[in-house]
Amino acid sequence: MEEINSLSGLPKKVYEYLKNHVKINVFLKMSNIMAVGRLGYNDHGRTHAKIVTNNALKMLKILYKKGILPNFMVDCNGSFEDSMVITILGAYLHDIGNSIHRDIHHLHSAYLAKDIVEEILLNFYNSKEKAYQMLTEVLHAIYSHSEGIMCLTIEAGVVAVADGTDMTKGRSRVPIKKRCYDIHSISAAAIEKVIIKEGYKKPILIEVILSNEAGIFQIQEILGEKIKWSGLKKYIEVYAKVEKENAVFTEIKL
């Protein structure tokens, strides 16, 4: 969680507010009861929210370093700190709608998050106009994290892709322990590690280490779909390798 741990200033204050918010913690707990306990899906609770937030921030920073500015900076004269806050809020809250139902959970997440995000932004920003601009950007990131909905901002795009990067075997531990076997949990169980760093041919490089080839499904069908609808495909390259002696990374065409 290096990006979360290195937060400072306003982004850190917002993250701490989220982490200790009673309503948010209840929604995340109920999301796991619904998604994991009742449906046998992978983790959609607090741990998932933290991982997605961390990975979204990492990609946002890489793009910014490469000269690719977040949309709130370009379109609304915001600061990079503002875009970090938008990304944190969108990433941490993107799955709370699972507490209501998995179907159209992105829509449930958006309306559940609306009052929470408004409360937070008005608490930390003196300008109501800016707070309400940021509110719409956060809700866009939450709503468009689901496949089939095109992300229209950099901030939303990194949230969507970060959602797809949380696919290591730890995420499938609960459903497998409950003997909820499907291609998603089995494929996720084959993912040993996901590494996000600056790329060679494109700004962002995502490296995936597998214990066996079953993990390819997770990369292509989950991460690949997130990248497809993120609007960031031209900025991301994905490589994978199976943990074997002398194994090399192979580029995955998405």
Backbone bond lengths (Angstrom), bond angles and torsions (degrees), N, CA, C in turn:
res aa  C-N    CA-C-N  psi(-1)  N-CA   C-N-CA  omega(-1)  CA-C   N-CA-C  phi
1 M - - - 1.460 - - 1.530 110.70 -
2 E 1.327 116.66 43.58 1.461 119.95 -172.18 1.519 113.37 -63.04
3 E 1.328 118.05 -35.16 1.472 119.37 -178.89 1.526 111.06 -70.77
4 I 1.308 117.10 -40.94 1.460 120.72 177.47 1.526 110.26 -64.84
5 N 1.314 116.27 -44.68 1.468 120.36 -177.82 1.529 112.78 -65.94
6 S 1.336 116.35 -24.07 1.468 119.42 -178.87 1.521 113.04 -93.31
7 L 1.316 118.00 2.76 1.461 120.90 -179.71 1.527 110.98 -62.03
8 S 1.326 115.01 146.68 1.462 121.18 176.02 1.523 109.00 -145.54
9 G 1.315 115.97 170.25 1.462 120.00 176.18 1.510 113.10 62.01
10 L 1.331 115.85 -144.99 1.460 121.83 -176.12 1.532 113.37 -61.99
11 P 1.344 119.91 -44.60 1.469 118.84 177.50 1.527 112.98 -55.32
12 K 1.319 117.19 -39.25 1.470 120.88 178.82 1.533 110.33 -65.46
13 K 1.328 116.88 -43.38 1.464 120.75 179.97 1.530 111.10 -62.38
14 V 1.335 115.90 -41.57 1.470 120.23 179.17 1.522 110.35 -64.92
15 Y 1.333 116.05 -43.12 1.467 119.08 -179.53 1.527 110.66 -63.54
16 E 1.315 117.64 -43.59 1.464 120.51 179.57 1.528 110.90 -63.28
17 Y 1.326 116.19 -36.25 1.468 120.95 177.69 1.524 109.69 -63.17
18 L 1.333 116.08 -44.86 1.469 121.00 178.55 1.523 110.96 -61.05
19 K 1.318 115.39 -47.38 1.462 121.72 -174.28 1.530 112.27 -60.54
20 N 1.330 115.85 -30.43 1.466 120.47 -175.52 1.527 113.53 -105.41
21 H 1.322 116.81 9.51 1.468 121.70 -176.87 1.536 109.32 -80.76
22 V 1.326 117.08 119.67 1.463 121.47 -174.76 1.524 111.80 -59.89
23 K 1.321 117.08 -47.34 1.465 120.26 -176.96 1.527 111.19 -62.23
24 I 1.328 117.19 -42.43 1.464 121.09 179.81 1.525 110.10 -63.16
25 N 1.326 117.41 -44.66 1.456 120.59 -179.73 1.528 111.71 -62.62
26 V 1.322 116.80 -37.16 1.471 120.18 176.73 1.522 110.21 -66.42
27 F 1.336 117.17 -44.65 1.468 120.23 179.70 1.533 110.95 -60.90
28 L 1.336 117.32 -41.21 1.464 120.39 179.65 1.521 111.41 -67.80
29 K 1.324 116.15 -38.86 1.467 119.86 176.89 1.528 110.51 -63.12
30 M 1.322 116.80 -44.63 1.456 120.91 -179.88 1.535 111.37 -68.85
31 S 1.334 116.34 -30.22 1.470 119.82 176.18 1.516 110.83 -61.17
32 N 1.326 116.68 -40.24 1.460 119.74 178.31 1.524 112.27 -73.07
33 I 1.316 117.07 -35.21 1.464 119.43 175.42 1.525 109.73 -60.98
34 M 1.330 116.00 -42.19 1.461 120.50 179.87 1.522 111.81 -72.07
35 A 1.338 116.55 -52.39 1.472 120.75 -172.32 1.526 112.56 -73.99
36 V 1.320 116.71 -47.78 1.467 120.69 -176.88 1.528 111.23 -86.92
37 G 1.340 115.85 -53.90 1.458 119.91 -174.61 1.513 114.49 -65.82
38 R 1.340 117.30 -40.56 1.466 120.21 -174.55 1.519 113.86 -99.03
39 L 1.332 116.46 -28.55 1.462 119.63 -176.41 1.528 113.47 -110.24
40 G 1.329 117.00 -13.83 1.462 119.40 -179.98 1.513 113.96 75.04
41 Y 1.327 117.47 22.61 1.459 121.62 179.72 1.534 110.33 -85.06
42 N 1.334 114.65 176.59 1.457 120.87 175.88 1.529 110.80 -72.07
43 D 1.327 115.26 169.18 1.461 122.13 -178.65 1.522 112.30 -55.54
44 H 1.339 115.81 132.23 1.461 122.21 174.73 1.528 110.94 -131.57
45 G 1.321 116.00 24.44 1.456 121.01 -175.78 1.513 114.67 -100.62
46 R 1.327 115.19 -146.11 1.461 121.52 -171.78 1.534 112.21 -65.90
47 T 1.334 117.00 -39.63 1.466 119.54 179.67 1.521 110.52 -63.23
48 H 1.319 116.38 -43.65 1.471 120.62 177.53 1.520 110.53 -61.09
49 A 1.325 117.18 -42.54 1.471 121.04 179.56 1.526 111.23 -60.28
50 K 1.320 117.50 -41.03 1.465 121.75 -179.96 1.528 111.49 -67.79
51 I 1.326 116.69 -42.93 1.463 120.51 -179.63 1.524 110.62 -64.34
52 V 1.319 116.89 -44.94 1.464 120.73 -179.84 1.521 110.32 -63.74
53 T 1.316 117.73 -41.74 1.465 121.45 177.90 1.524 110.53 -60.60
54 N 1.313 116.40 -47.02 1.466 121.36 -179.50 1.525 111.41 -60.17
55 N 1.324 116.97 -47.91 1.466 120.79 -176.70 1.524 112.50 -71.20
56 A 1.333 116.87 -33.85 1.465 119.92 177.15 1.529 110.47 -65.36
57 L 1.327 116.73 -42.86 1.458 120.56 178.14 1.528 111.21 -63.25
58 K 1.317 116.41 -39.82 1.461 120.35 179.81 1.526 110.50 -60.57
59 M 1.333 117.32 -45.42 1.471 120.77 -179.38 1.525 111.47 -69.47
60 L 1.335 116.95 -38.24 1.458 120.60 178.06 1.525 110.20 -59.97
61 K 1.326 116.84 -42.91 1.467 121.50 -179.57 1.525 111.68 -67.38
62 I 1.328 117.14 -38.98 1.466 120.12 178.60 1.528 110.12 -63.47
63 L 1.320 116.82 -46.44 1.467 120.47 179.81 1.523 110.67 -61.56
64 Y 1.326 116.16 -43.68 1.476 120.51 179.32 1.526 110.70 -61.36
65 K 1.316 116.65 -42.30 1.463 121.82 178.32 1.526 111.03 -61.46
66 K 1.333 116.53 -32.91 1.463 121.71 -178.91 1.531 112.04 -86.05
67 G 1.325 116.70 5.04 1.457 120.55 177.31 1.512 115.19 88.64
68 I 1.336 117.49 11.18 1.471 122.09 178.84 1.524 107.29 -98.10
69 L 1.328 116.09 103.46 1.456 121.46 -172.15 1.522 111.89 -81.33
70 P 1.346 117.71 140.64 1.462 121.40 174.23 1.525 110.74 -61.78
71 N 1.309 116.45 153.47 1.464 120.53 -174.61 1.518 114.08 -65.99
72 F 1.336 117.04 -31.03 1.467 117.02 -179.35 1.520 111.20 -67.79
73 M 1.311 117.05 -28.48 1.456 120.93 174.69 1.524 110.68 -70.57
74 V 1.322 116.73 -43.71 1.462 122.12 -175.31 1.524 111.94 -74.72
75 D 1.335 116.34 -44.98 1.460 121.00 -170.72 1.525 114.34 -91.29
76 C 1.330 116.78 -25.45 1.467 119.92 -172.98 1.526 113.54 -126.42
77 N 1.334 116.55 14.06 1.465 121.49 179.74 1.527 112.79 55.64
78 G 1.334 115.83 33.37 1.448 120.13 177.93 1.519 111.67 -83.61
79 S 1.320 115.63 174.72 1.462 121.66 177.09 1.527 109.49 -98.23
80 F 1.337 115.75 168.00 1.459 118.90 175.54 1.527 109.90 -64.11
81 E 1.315 116.26 -32.68 1.470 120.61 177.10 1.524 110.61 -61.90
82 D 1.341 116.99 -40.20 1.466 120.70 177.07 1.534 110.38 -61.19
83 S 1.329 116.74 -43.31 1.469 120.71 179.80 1.520 111.18 -65.66
84 M 1.333 117.07 -33.93 1.461 120.39 174.93 1.526 110.56 -64.12
85 V 1.332 116.52 -42.15 1.463 120.38 178.63 1.532 110.39 -62.90
86 I 1.321 117.26 -44.54 1.470 121.29 177.48 1.528 110.48 -58.08
87 T 1.317 115.29 -44.53 1.466 120.55 -178.73 1.522 111.35 -65.78
88 I 1.316 117.26 -43.34 1.467 121.18 178.52 1.521 110.83 -59.98
89 L 1.323 116.48 -48.90 1.466 120.45 -178.40 1.529 111.35 -63.89
90 G 1.331 116.63 -44.92 1.464 120.04 -179.68 1.514 112.17 -64.17
91 A 1.331 116.15 -42.81 1.466 120.47 -177.67 1.521 112.10 -68.98
92 Y 1.318 116.16 -44.60 1.465 119.42 -175.19 1.534 112.23 -69.49
93 L 1.328 116.09 -30.94 1.472 120.23 -173.81 1.527 113.88 -102.94
94 H 1.337 118.06 1.14 1.471 119.28 -169.24 1.522 114.15 -62.82
95 D 1.321 118.53 -25.01 1.463 120.18 -174.22 1.525 114.71 -110.92
96 I 1.333 118.59 8.38 1.469 118.85 -176.69 1.522 112.15 -64.21
97 G 1.326 117.42 -20.08 1.463 120.94 179.16 1.512 114.00 -67.54
98 N 1.338 117.32 -15.85 1.462 119.65 174.88 1.519 111.61 -62.48
99 S 1.327 116.53 -19.27 1.462 120.28 178.40 1.524 111.28 -65.18
100 I 1.323 116.81 -21.46 1.465 121.24 178.44 1.522 110.38 -95.46
101 H 1.345 116.51 -51.85 1.464 121.72 177.12 1.512 108.94 -170.74
102 R 1.311 115.96 148.25 1.466 120.20 176.98 1.533 110.89 -66.75
103 D 1.317 117.37 -38.21 1.467 120.39 178.88 1.529 109.31 -61.82
104 I 1.324 115.70 135.01 1.471 125.03 -176.25 1.532 111.78 42.18
105 H 1.338 116.26 41.36 1.465 119.69 -176.77 1.520 111.29 -64.82
106 H 1.350 117.58 -25.92 1.464 119.41 178.15 1.526 111.18 -62.95
107 L 1.334 116.48 -34.92 1.463 120.74 177.77 1.532 110.20 -73.05
108 H 1.334 116.37 -43.20 1.466 119.66 176.24 1.536 110.66 -58.98
109 S 1.334 115.91 -41.69 1.467 120.00 -179.96 1.518 111.29 -60.93
110 A 1.331 116.08 -41.30 1.457 120.46 -177.24 1.527 111.95 -63.41
111 Y 1.335 117.26 -46.04 1.466 116.14 -177.16 1.532 111.76 -78.14
112 L 1.332 118.24 -27.46 1.462 118.60 174.18 1.532 111.00 -68.78
113 A 1.325 116.45 -34.85 1.464 121.05 -176.91 1.518 113.21 -77.74
114 K 1.315 118.04 -22.16 1.463 121.22 -170.19 1.529 112.96 -54.13
115 D 1.321 118.28 -52.83 1.466 121.00 -177.67 1.527 111.55 -69.29
116 I 1.335 116.31 -34.63 1.463 120.26 179.40 1.523 110.11 -65.50
117 V 1.328 116.23 -47.97 1.469 120.90 -178.34 1.523 110.45 -64.88
118 E 1.318 116.69 -41.53 1.468 120.23 178.19 1.527 110.45 -60.46
119 E 1.319 116.92 -44.26 1.466 122.11 177.59 1.536 111.09 -57.51
120 I 1.308 116.03 -46.44 1.460 120.66 -177.29 1.529 111.49 -66.73
121 L 1.324 116.55 -47.54 1.460 119.75 -176.52 1.525 112.07 -66.01
122 L 1.323 117.23 -40.03 1.464 119.84 178.13 1.526 111.36 -69.49
123 N 1.315 115.77 -23.26 1.456 120.44 177.80 1.531 111.78 -76.12
124 F 1.344 116.51 -31.32 1.465 120.68 -174.10 1.531 114.45 -106.69
125 Y 1.331 117.56 -13.37 1.468 120.32 -178.46 1.522 110.05 -119.87
126 N 1.317 116.54 133.61 1.459 121.06 178.70 1.513 112.28 -75.77
127 S 1.335 117.06 -31.59 1.460 121.34 -178.65 1.527 110.42 -84.96
128 K 1.330 116.32 114.50 1.464 119.96 177.98 1.522 110.81 -65.18
129 E 1.330 116.29 -37.32 1.472 118.79 179.79 1.530 110.86 -60.27
130 K 1.313 116.75 -45.65 1.462 120.61 179.22 1.524 110.74 -64.94
131 A 1.325 116.89 -41.33 1.461 120.65 179.97 1.525 110.69 -60.83
132 Y 1.329 116.96 -41.36 1.461 119.78 -178.86 1.531 111.70 -73.83
133 Q 1.330 117.56 -31.79 1.463 120.09 172.46 1.527 110.09 -61.88
134 M 1.304 115.72 -45.98 1.462 120.47 -179.44 1.522 111.16 -66.39
135 L 1.319 117.02 -34.51 1.462 121.05 177.08 1.522 111.00 -56.81
136 T 1.333 116.85 -46.65 1.464 119.21 -178.89 1.525 111.15 -65.41
137 E 1.333 116.43 -34.72 1.460 120.13 179.34 1.531 111.30 -68.32
138 V 1.325 116.12 -39.25 1.469 119.87 177.40 1.524 110.19 -65.11
139 L 1.322 117.04 -45.35 1.462 120.36 -179.40 1.529 111.13 -64.72
140 H 1.342 116.84 -34.04 1.462 119.95 175.05 1.523 110.22 -62.90
141 A 1.332 117.39 -43.69 1.465 121.17 179.95 1.525 110.98 -62.70
142 I 1.314 117.10 -40.88 1.467 121.22 179.43 1.526 110.36 -66.94
143 Y 1.325 116.15 -49.64 1.470 120.97 -176.04 1.525 111.99 -63.36
144 S 1.326 117.45 -39.16 1.468 120.13 -172.27 1.527 113.66 -93.09
145 H 1.341 118.28 10.32 1.462 118.32 177.26 1.521 111.85 -73.91
146 S 1.330 116.73 -14.34 1.459 121.09 -178.07 1.522 110.97 -84.34
147 E 1.338 116.00 143.52 1.461 120.21 178.92 1.525 111.11 -58.79
148 G 1.312 115.84 143.48 1.461 121.17 179.32 1.510 113.52 95.95
149 I 1.334 117.04 -6.18 1.460 121.77 178.40 1.526 107.66 -120.29
150 M 1.316 117.39 118.09 1.461 120.81 -175.38 1.527 111.62 -73.96
151 C 1.315 116.02 128.66 1.459 121.28 173.68 1.527 108.93 -74.45
152 L 1.319 116.52 135.56 1.461 121.50 -175.95 1.525 112.57 -112.41
153 T 1.313 116.87 4.98 1.469 120.73 176.14 1.529 109.12 -135.69
154 I 1.328 115.33 156.93 1.465 120.98 175.11 1.524 109.79 -61.55
155 E 1.331 116.18 -42.36 1.458 120.15 -179.11 1.526 111.75 -59.33
156 A 1.335 116.52 -44.61 1.471 119.99 177.91 1.518 110.84 -66.44
157 G 1.324 116.84 -39.12 1.458 120.97 -178.85 1.514 113.12 -61.00
158 V 1.336 116.96 -43.78 1.468 118.41 -179.34 1.525 111.26 -69.49
159 V 1.329 117.54 -30.38 1.463 120.10 175.60 1.527 110.06 -65.17
160 A 1.324 116.49 -45.75 1.463 120.16 -179.27 1.528 111.72 -62.39
161 V 1.324 116.50 -46.69 1.472 119.69 -179.55 1.520 110.37 -66.46
162 A 1.320 117.39 -41.20 1.464 120.72 178.50 1.520 111.14 -59.72
163 D 1.317 116.78 -36.98 1.466 121.19 175.86 1.530 109.90 -57.63
164 G 1.326 116.15 -41.86 1.456 120.64 179.82 1.516 114.09 -72.57
165 T 1.335 117.59 -21.63 1.463 119.59 -178.60 1.530 112.81 -79.98
166 D 1.331 117.72 -14.84 1.463 119.24 177.63 1.523 108.22 -83.30
167 M 1.317 115.65 81.69 1.470 120.30 -174.36 1.521 112.03 -138.53
168 T 1.335 117.82 21.21 1.454 119.13 179.65 1.526 110.86 -77.16
169 K 1.333 115.71 167.94 1.466 121.47 -174.18 1.526 112.79 -60.58
170 G 1.343 117.80 -26.82 1.448 119.69 178.98 1.509 112.97 -61.36
171 R 1.338 116.73 -30.69 1.460 120.25 -178.22 1.529 111.55 -70.56
172 S 1.337 117.45 -26.74 1.463 120.76 -178.43 1.521 112.28 -94.25
173 R 1.354 116.92 2.80 1.458 120.28 -174.53 1.532 111.92 -60.17
174 V 1.333 117.40 -45.10 1.461 120.31 -176.02 1.525 111.75 -65.56
175 P 1.361 119.83 -52.52 1.458 118.39 -179.84 1.521 113.65 -61.35
176 I 1.330 118.45 -36.25 1.465 120.69 179.49 1.530 109.95 -68.47
177 K 1.327 117.05 -39.68 1.462 120.68 176.79 1.518 110.19 -60.57
178 K 1.334 116.79 -34.44 1.458 121.63 178.45 1.534 112.09 -84.77
179 R 1.350 115.30 6.53 1.467 122.71 -179.49 1.521 112.13 61.44
180 C 1.336 115.22 36.75 1.466 121.14 174.16 1.526 107.41 -96.05
181 Y 1.322 116.14 82.48 1.450 120.97 -175.52 1.526 110.43 -92.33
182 D 1.322 116.40 122.90 1.461 121.20 168.96 1.519 106.80 -148.68
183 I 1.331 116.76 178.05 1.459 119.79 -176.12 1.520 111.61 -61.33
184 H 1.340 117.09 -31.88 1.465 120.11 -179.31 1.525 111.67 -67.66
185 S 1.341 117.41 -48.59 1.459 119.64 -178.32 1.526 111.46 -70.27
186 I 1.339 117.26 -38.51 1.470 120.65 179.55 1.522 110.59 -67.96
187 S 1.324 116.32 -42.25 1.461 120.12 178.85 1.523 110.89 -65.75
188 A 1.339 116.27 -42.65 1.464 119.89 178.74 1.524 111.29 -63.64
189 A 1.328 116.81 -32.39 1.465 120.91 179.24 1.520 111.88 -66.17
190 A 1.329 117.17 -18.79 1.468 121.29 179.71 1.521 112.89 -88.69
191 I 1.331 117.59 -6.62 1.462 121.34 -179.72 1.519 109.08 -88.95
192 E 1.323 116.61 113.22 1.453 121.32 -178.62 1.528 112.36 -84.37
193 K 1.320 116.68 -41.72 1.468 119.79 -173.98 1.517 110.35 -158.71
194 V 1.313 115.84 145.03 1.457 122.69 174.19 1.527 107.44 -123.03
195 I 1.314 115.61 125.67 1.467 121.36 -178.12 1.526 108.68 -118.90
196 I 1.311 116.30 127.70 1.462 122.06 177.63 1.517 108.48 -112.94
197 K 1.325 116.86 126.60 1.459 120.26 -179.70 1.519 110.00 -155.02
198 E 1.318 116.38 178.06 1.450 120.40 176.75 1.529 109.48 -64.59
199 G 1.340 115.65 139.48 1.451 120.03 -176.35 1.516 113.75 -90.35
200 Y 1.316 113.73 -179.47 1.462 121.61 179.14 1.524 110.29 -102.70
201 K 1.319 116.53 -52.52 1.462 121.29 179.84 1.528 111.82 -91.48
202 K 1.334 115.77 -27.16 1.462 121.91 -179.95 1.529 107.82 -131.56
203 P 1.335 117.63 163.01 1.469 119.31 -175.96 1.524 114.98 -57.44
204 I 1.342 117.14 -40.92 1.465 120.81 -174.97 1.524 110.17 -112.24
205 L 1.330 115.67 132.46 1.466 122.07 175.27 1.521 108.15 -117.07
206 I 1.329 116.29 126.38 1.463 122.26 174.79 1.526 107.79 -111.74
207 E 1.330 116.49 115.36 1.459 122.29 178.07 1.528 109.08 -104.71
208 V 1.331 116.00 131.19 1.462 121.42 -178.15 1.525 108.88 -121.00
209 I 1.314 116.55 124.38 1.464 122.03 179.01 1.529 108.41 -103.66
210 L 1.330 116.76 126.54 1.462 122.95 -174.67 1.526 111.19 -112.89
211 S 1.331 116.01 149.95 1.463 120.09 171.51 1.523 110.32 -86.79
212 N 1.331 116.75 -25.59 1.463 121.84 175.11 1.518 109.21 -158.29
213 E 1.323 115.94 172.71 1.466 121.19 -171.22 1.533 113.94 -69.61
214 A 1.327 118.36 -11.12 1.471 120.05 179.84 1.520 111.24 -59.70
215 G 1.324 116.10 -26.43 1.454 119.46 -178.80 1.517 114.85 -67.24
216 I 1.330 116.74 -15.53 1.468 119.88 179.16 1.525 110.68 -60.16
217 F 1.342 117.44 -35.29 1.469 120.68 177.60 1.518 110.24 -57.24
218 Q 1.328 116.28 -46.83 1.463 120.84 -178.27 1.522 110.84 -60.90
219 I 1.325 116.63 -40.46 1.462 120.70 -178.88 1.520 110.94 -66.85
220 Q 1.316 116.33 -48.30 1.461 120.13 -174.65 1.523 113.05 -75.33
221 E 1.324 116.68 -45.64 1.465 120.31 -172.46 1.519 114.23 -87.14
222 I 1.315 117.61 -26.61 1.465 120.24 -179.25 1.525 110.58 -102.03
223 L 1.328 116.54 -65.15 1.465 119.70 179.96 1.526 111.16 -62.76
224 G 1.324 116.48 -41.97 1.463 120.58 -179.22 1.513 112.66 -59.44
225 E 1.324 116.56 -42.30 1.465 120.46 179.00 1.527 111.36 -67.48
226 K 1.325 116.13 -38.12 1.471 119.11 177.75 1.528 110.62 -62.69
227 I 1.327 116.06 -43.40 1.463 120.17 179.41 1.529 110.67 -64.92
228 K 1.316 116.01 -40.61 1.473 121.16 -179.19 1.525 111.84 -56.49
229 W 1.328 117.34 -42.98 1.466 121.47 -175.11 1.529 113.26 -95.80
230 S 1.331 116.80 -0.83 1.466 120.69 -176.28 1.521 113.95 -77.21
231 G 1.331 116.30 -21.27 1.458 120.10 -172.71 1.519 112.54 80.27
232 L 1.331 117.23 4.35 1.470 121.75 -175.80 1.523 112.91 -112.87
233 K 1.313 117.82 11.74 1.464 120.42 -174.05 1.528 112.39 -55.44
234 K 1.317 117.11 -37.71 1.467 120.33 -178.03 1.527 112.45 -70.05
235 Y 1.330 117.03 -11.06 1.463 120.74 -178.42 1.531 113.46 -103.92
236 I 1.337 118.22 -2.19 1.467 120.87 -170.30 1.526 112.25 -126.32
237 E 1.325 116.40 133.38 1.458 122.47 170.63 1.525 108.22 -119.51
238 V 1.335 116.20 144.22 1.466 121.91 -176.71 1.518 109.51 -124.76
239 Y 1.330 116.07 129.66 1.462 122.38 176.78 1.523 108.64 -126.57
240 A 1.331 116.47 149.29 1.462 121.32 178.94 1.522 110.04 -139.86
241 K 1.345 115.11 153.38 1.463 119.69 172.28 1.523 109.23 -148.88
242 V 1.335 115.77 147.96 1.459 121.92 174.71 1.514 107.89 -88.57
243 E 1.338 115.72 135.32 1.463 120.50 -176.76 1.524 111.09 -67.78
244 K 1.291 116.39 88.59 1.452 122.89 176.48 1.524 107.77 -137.13
245 E 1.311 116.09 161.62 1.449 119.69 179.91 1.524 110.58 -61.82
246 N 1.324 115.56 132.40 1.463 122.80 178.78 1.532 113.23 65.73
247 A 1.324 117.86 16.51 1.470 120.63 178.62 1.530 109.56 -68.72
248 V 1.308 115.95 146.35 1.455 121.22 178.16 1.528 108.83 -121.80
249 F 1.325 115.57 156.59 1.455 119.58 177.27 1.528 110.01 -72.02
250 T 1.331 115.71 137.92 1.449 122.74 177.21 1.510 109.20 -116.94
251 E 1.312 117.82 133.10 1.462 120.79 179.18 1.513 110.39 -67.50
252 I 1.314 115.90 134.56 1.458 122.58 176.78 1.516 108.19 -101.41
253 K 1.325 115.85 119.25 1.464 120.06 178.94 1.523 109.27 -83.80
254 L 1.317 116.29 118.74 1.474 121.83 -176.73 1.514 110.45 -112.23
